[in-house]
């Protein structure tokens, strides 16, 4: 059986704070952030706009990537987000739509596609 794991970056409406996390259900986890279900960093800083994500097929790789991204500079993260999502739109609806396309939910729009991994900036380790 295949498992999907996601490394993701959330920001707030002012784009001043980033939250980097890992999950096995990106849509559910993003909704949890939006509903402020878990108390902590994301709730305190209102980071509930999904601006970036990557797909992995094993948890060890996902956790390593999350740890690496957490060490990145703000500029590197901004560059990564802008290559993936130039308009900084909230991708939550798009991933919900992708689940609908796969027969998992009842969203309305067609999904957008995204690369499964992103290249690290040179010198990032």
Secondary structure, DSSP 8 states (H G I E B T S, - for coil): ----EEEEEEE-TTS--EEEEEES-HHHHHHHHHHT-S-SHHHHTT--EEEEEEEESSHHHHHHHHHHHHHS-HHHHHHHHHHH-TT----HHHHHHHHHHTTSS---S------S-----TT--
